[in-house]
Amino acid sequence: MKTIEIDGATSGPSPRREGFTRHAVTVTYAGSLYPAEQVWFEVPDNLATDLPTSGDPWLAAMLPLAVTLGRPLIVKLPVDRVLFEGAHRLMALWTQWYPELRPVAIETDLTEPAGDPSAEGLTALLFSGGVDSSYTLLSSENKAGLVVDELLLIHGFDISIDRQDAFDAVCQRLSKTIEPLGKPLIAIASNLRQTRFQDVNWTDLAHGAFLAAAGLLLSRRLQRVVISSGSHPGHFVPAGTHPDTDPLFSTSRTTIVHFGAGTSRMDKLAFLSEHPAAFHNLRLCYHAETGANCGRCLKCLIATSILEVMGKLAECQSFPNDRLDLDHLSHIYLVRAHTIFRLIQAYAAQNGREDVAKAIDAGFQRTERLNRGPVIGWLSRLRRRYRHHANLRLVSRTARRWLYALGMRLDRIVR
């Protein structure tokens, strides 16, 4: 029978970096030719005693892969009953959102809640220095009475695990944001995205499970793990992190909190503009792995377009240009981020920036023209239909990297 089996948990000194402890399991793809692989997280040595003996973080990490492959998941480590039940509700939501997926069986030994679930513990925020997590860090105490004790930054999440230099540069930059707050920044690392986990659709499923697994890795010390919302009020769409799914990764000991879903990107940036340390060190670019923002990718354009309308872009030191390139904005390909750019377009029109609104409208018109074309339209339809097809994702790894790079540069190729 084709299954995914998680076994062989070990902890020991990291062979990659001095001063870190590696916590690893072996993942076996029984009934297939795909080789077994080691999946690991690394934490600073002083947190080694907080690493779990349970299978909770591994269930969270491997669940989207099991659903994508359609294989039963066997976890040969005990799993918290609350998480086990949440995983089944999570699969029900995923398969409702993405009908091509099906729930899978989970085989494991269950542990019952022990002790007082309200016992004191720390609250950790999964932190990247972006708009959402910076807003959570600075506003959560006043808006929700949620006091963040420490920040978790994951190497291997959006910066390749092979780029230690880039990750160190990010840590140095983010230290400027958190220094006035006195919050410790804990750097952890994982090779998850270098394993077969990469065959899971990142946007739809994978990134939320990755964040939850990283939080549950330190569940012995954490009472709450906070994931910052990237959703927009009134425009919730299926995604890897979502107000309805993130809490389902909780255990009887550790609650996963989804924060900020009721606040728009415009309001978040307006709030952050009043906090210089965070505002001038925003880090949100997924295109440049240097810790800097390229100013041209979709995520950068979302922020710079809003800041331009607010009249704050010239003041912000986080981006390379102090003016929005309207020609570049008018040539973007909006197969993604459709909702937020419609909101920005309306926001620009309401604030007398018709030039920004017209540039975004030109981007939408260009996208429609490209989608009607024989090549781009065919690729878009193919992606929508087969975005969760496990075998195609496996054989298309190299092609997907090439197509992603092509998509990033489409504005420069097709004029």
C-alpha positions in Angstrom: 0.0 0.0 0.0 1.3 3.5 -0.9 1.7 5.4 2.4 3.8 8.2 3.9 5.5 7.1 7.1 7.1 9.3 9.6 9.5 7.6 12.1 13.0 7.7 13.6 13.0 11.0 15.5 16.5 12.1 16.5 18.1 15.2 18.0 21.7 16.1 17.9 24.3 18.8 17.0 23.7 20.4 13.7 26.2 19.4 11.0 25.4 22.6 9.2 25.9 25.3 11.9 27.7 25.4 15.2 25.5 26.3 18.2 22.4 24.7 16.8 20.6 21.4 17.5 19.0 19.4 14.7 15.6 17.7 15.3 14.9 15.2 12.5 12.6 12.4 11.3 12.8 10.0 8.4 10.0 10.2 5.9 9.4 7.0 3.9 7.2 6.8 0.8 6.2 3.2 1.0 5.1 1.5 -2.2 6.9 3.9 -4.5 10.3 4.3 -6.0 10.8 7.7 -4.3 13.6 7.4 -1.7 13.2 7.9 2.0 14.5 11.3 3.1 15.4 13.1 6.3 13.3 16.2 7.2 14.7 18.4 9.9 14.3 21.6 11.9 17.2 23.3 13.7 17.0 25.5 16.8 19.6 27.2 19.0 21.2 24.9 21.5 19.6 26.7 24.4 16.2 25.6 23.1 17.1 21.9 22.6 15.3 20.9 25.8 12.1 22.4 24.4 12.0 20.1 21.4 9.1 17.7 21.4 9.0 13.9 21.6 5.6 13.9 19.9 4.8 13.8 16.2 2.8 17.0 16.3 5.0 19.3 14.2 5.6 16.5 11.7 1.9 15.8 11.3 1.4 19.5 10.6 4.2 19.6 8.1 3.4 16.4 6.2 -0.4 16.6 6.1 -0.6 18.8 2.9 1.8 16.5 1.2 -0.3 13.4 2.1 -3.4 15.1 0.8 -1.6 16.2 -2.4 -0.3 12.7 -3.0 -3.5 11.0 -1.9 -1.6 8.7 0.5 -2.5 7.6 4.1 -0.2 9.2 6.6 1.4 7.0 9.3 3.0 8.9 12.1 5.0 6.5 14.4 5.2 9.1 17.1 2.3 10.1 19.4 0.1 12.9 18.3 -2.1 15.2 20.4 -5.8 14.3 20.1 -6.8 18.0 19.6 -4.4 18.3 16.6 -5.5 14.9 15.2 -9.2 16.0 15.2 -8.2 19.4 13.8 -6.3 17.7 11.0 -9.5 16.0 9.9 -11.5 19.2 10.0 -8.6 20.8 8.1 -8.8 18.2 5.3 -12.5 18.7 5.0 -12.0 22.4 4.4 -9.1 21.8 1.9 -11.2 19.3 -0.1 -14.1 21.7 -0.1 -11.9 24.5 -1.5 -10.0 22.3 -3.9 -12.4 19.5 -5.1 -9.5 17.6 -6.9 -8.1 16.7 -3.4 -9.4 14.0 -1.1 -9.0 13.4 2.7 -6.6 10.7 3.7 -6.4 8.4 6.6 -4.1 9.2 9.5 -2.7 6.4 11.6 -1.0 7.2 14.9 -1.1 6.8 18.6 -3.0 9.6 20.4 -2.2 11.4 23.5 -4.9 13.0 25.7 -4.7 16.5 27.0 -2.5 16.6 30.1 -2.6 19.2 32.8 -4.3 22.6 32.6 -4.5 23.8 29.0 -4.5 27.4 30.3 -1.2 26.9 32.1 1.3 29.7 31.6 3.5 29.7 28.6 5.1 32.1 26.1 3.5 33.7 23.1 5.6 33.6 19.9 5.0 35.5 16.7 6.2 34.0 13.4 8.0 37.1 12.1 9.5 38.0 8.7 9.6 41.8 9.0 6.9 42.1 6.4 3.8 44.3 6.5 1.6 41.7 8.2 3.9 40.4 10.9 5.3 43.9 11.7 1.7 45.1 12.1 1.0 42.2 14.4 4.1 42.8 16.5 3.3 46.5 17.1 -0.5 46.4 17.4 -1.5 43.1 18.9 -1.1 44.1 22.6 -3.3 47.2 22.2 -5.9 45.6 19.8 -6.2 42.1 21.3 -4.3 42.1 24.6 -2.0 39.7 23.0 1.5 40.2 24.4 4.2 38.8 22.1 7.2 37.4 24.1 9.5 36.3 21.3 9.8 36.2 17.6 10.5 33.2 15.4 12.3 33.7 12.0 12.5 30.6 9.8 15.5 30.1 7.5 14.3 27.9 4.6 10.9 29.5 4.5 11.4 32.2 1.9 15.2 32.3 1.8 16.9 29.1 0.6 18.6 27.1 3.3 21.8 27.3 1.2 21.9 31.0 1.5 23.3 31.6 5.0 24.8 34.9 4.0 21.4 36.2 2.9 19.7 35.0 6.1 22.3 36.6 8.3 21.7 39.9 6.5 18.0 39.6 7.1 18.6 38.9 10.8 20.8 42.0 11.0 18.2 44.1 9.3 15.3 42.9 11.4 17.2 43.5 14.6 16.8 47.2 13.9 13.0 46.8 13.9 12.8 44.9 17.2 15.7 46.5 19.1 13.4 49.3 20.6 10.9 46.6 21.7 13.4 44.3 23.5 11.9 41.2 22.0 14.2 38.3 21.4 14.5 37.1 17.7 14.9 33.3 17.6 16.3 32.0 14.3 15.3 28.5 13.4 16.0 26.6 10.1 14.4 23.8 8.1 15.1 21.8 5.0 11.4 21.2 4.4 11.3 23.0 1.1 14.1 20.9 -0.2 12.2 17.7 0.3 9.2 16.3 -1.5 7.2 18.9 0.4 8.0 21.1 -2.5 5.5 19.2 -4.6 2.7 20.8 -2.5 1.1 24.0 -3.9 2.9 26.7 -1.8 0.2 29.3 -2.0 -2.9 27.1 -1.6 -1.6 24.7 1.1 2.1 24.5 2.0 3.1 27.8 3.6 0.5 27.7 6.4 1.4 24.1 7.3 5.1 25.1 7.4 4.5 28.0 9.8 2.3 25.9 12.0 4.9 23.1 12.1 7.6 25.6 13.1 5.5 26.9 16.0 4.6 23.4 17.2 8.3 22.5 17.2 8.6 24.6 20.4 5.2 23.7 21.8 6.8 22.8 25.2 7.6 26.4 25.8 4.8 28.1 23.8 1.2 28.6 24.8 0.4 30.6 21.7 1.9 30.8 18.2 0.7 33.8 16.2 0.4 33.7 12.4 -0.2 37.1 10.8 -3.1 37.4 8.4 -2.5 38.4 4.8 -6.2 38.4 4.1 -8.3 41.5 3.3 -11.5 42.3 5.2 -14.5 41.0 3.2 -12.3 39.3 0.6 -11.2 36.1 2.2 -10.1 33.5 -0.3 -8.8 29.9 0.1 -5.1 30.0 0.9 -2.4 28.3 2.9 -3.0 30.6 5.9 -6.6 31.5 6.6 -8.7 32.5 9.7 -10.6 29.2 9.4 -7.6 26.8 9.0 -4.8 28.2 11.1 -6.4 27.5 14.5 -7.0 23.8 13.4 -3.3 23.2 13.8 -3.6 23.8 17.5 -2.8 21.2 20.2 -4.1 20.9 23.7 -1.0 22.8 24.9 -0.4 25.3 22.1 -3.0 27.5 20.3 -2.3 28.7 16.8 -3.7 32.3 16.5 -4.6 33.9 13.2 -4.2 37.7 13.8 -5.1 40.8 11.7 -7.7 39.5 9.4 -10.0 42.5 10.1 -7.4 45.1 9.0 -6.7 46.1 5.4 -3.2 46.4 3.9 -3.8 50.1 3.6 -4.6 50.5 7.3 -1.6 48.3 8.2 0.8 50.5 6.2 -0.7 53.7 7.6 -0.1 52.3 11.1 3.4 51.2 10.4 4.3 54.6 8.9 4.0 55.9 12.5 6.6 53.5 13.7 9.9 54.4 12.0 12.0 51.4 13.1 9.6 49.0 11.4 8.6 51.3 8.6 12.2 51.8 7.4 13.1 48.1 7.7 10.1 46.5 6.1 11.2 43.2 4.4 8.6 41.7 2.1 10.3 40.8 -1.2 10.3 37.2 -2.4 12.3 38.0 -5.5 15.6 39.2 -4.0 17.2 36.8 -1.5 19.4 39.5 -0.1 17.2 40.8 2.6 16.5 43.9 0.4 13.3 44.7 -1.5 13.6 44.7 -5.3 10.7 47.3 -5.7 9.4 45.5 -8.8 7.8 42.2 -7.9 4.1 41.9 -7.0 4.6 42.1 -3.3 6.8 45.2 -3.6 4.4 46.8 -6.0 1.4 46.2 -3.7 3.2 48.1 -0.9 4.7 50.8 -3.0 1.4 51.5 -4.8 -0.3 52.0 -1.5 2.5 54.1 -0.1 2.5 56.3 -3.2 -1.2 57.0 -2.8 -0.7 57.7 0.9 2.2 60.1 0.0 4.6 58.1 2.2 6.7 56.3 -0.4 9.4 59.0 -0.6 9.7 58.8 3.2 10.1 55.0 3.3 13.7 53.7 3.3 12.6 50.2 2.7 12.4 50.4 -1.1 15.0 51.4 -3.7 12.9 54.1 -5.3 11.1 57.1 -3.8 8.6 57.3 -6.7 6.3 54.7 -8.1 7.1 53.6 -11.7 3.7 53.9 -13.3 4.9 52.5 -16.6 6.1 49.3 -14.8 2.8 49.2 -12.8 0.8 49.4 -16.1 2.6 46.4 -17.5 2.3 43.9 -14.6 0.7 40.5 -15.2 -2.1 40.2 -12.6 -2.8 36.5 -12.6 -2.2 36.7 -8.9 -3.0 39.4 -6.4 -6.1 40.3 -8.4 -8.2 41.2 -5.3 -5.7 43.5 -3.6 -5.0 45.5 -6.8 -8.7 46.1 -7.3 -8.8 47.4 -3.8 -5.7 49.6 -4.4 -7.3 50.9 -7.6 -10.4 52.0 -5.7 -8.3 53.4 -2.9 -6.3 55.5 -5.5 -9.4 56.8 -7.1 -10.9 57.8 -3.8 -7.7 59.7 -2.9 -7.4 61.6 -6.1 -4.6 59.5 -7.6 -6.2 58.7 -11.0 -2.8 58.2 -12.5 -2.2 55.2 -10.2 -5.8 53.9 -10.8 -5.3 54.1 -14.5 -2.0 52.3 -14.4 -3.5 49.4 -12.5 -6.4 49.3 -14.9 -3.9 49.1 -17.8 -2.3 46.1 -16.0 -5.7 44.4 -15.8 -6.4 45.0 -19.5 -2.9 43.7 -20.4 -3.5 40.6 -18.3 -6.8 39.9 -20.1 -5.1 40.3 -23.5 -2.3 37.8 -22.5 -4.8 35.3 -21.1 -6.7 35.3 -24.4 -3.5 34.5 -26.2 -2.7 30.9 -27.2 0.4 30.4 -25.0 -0.3 32.3 -21.7 -4.0 31.4 -21.8 -3.2 27.7 -22.2 -0.6 27.8 -19.4 -3.0 29.6 -17.1 -5.8 27.1 -17.7 -3.4 24.2 -17.3 -2.2 25.6 -14.0 -5.7 26.0 -12.6 -6.7 22.5 -13.6 -3.6 20.6 -12.5 -2.1 22.8 -9.7 -2.6 20.0 -7.1 -1.8 17.1 -9.4 1.0 15.2 -7.5 2.7 13.4 -10.3 2.7 16.4 -12.6 4.2 18.5 -9.8 6.9 15.9 -9.3 8.0 15.7 -12.9 7.6 19.5 -13.5 9.9 20.7 -10.7 12.5 22.2 -13.0 9.9 23.5 -15.4 8.0 25.2 -12.6 11.1 27.0 -11.5 11.6 28.2 -15.0 8.0 29.3 -15.5 8.1 31.1 -12.1 11.2 33.0 -13.3 9.5 33.7 -16.6 6.4 35.0 -14.8 8.5 37.3 -12.6 10.0 38.8 -15.8 6.8 38.8 -18.0 6.4 42.5 -17.7 9.8 43.0 -19.4 9.3 40.3 -22.1 5.8 41.1 -23.4 5.1 44.8 -24.1 
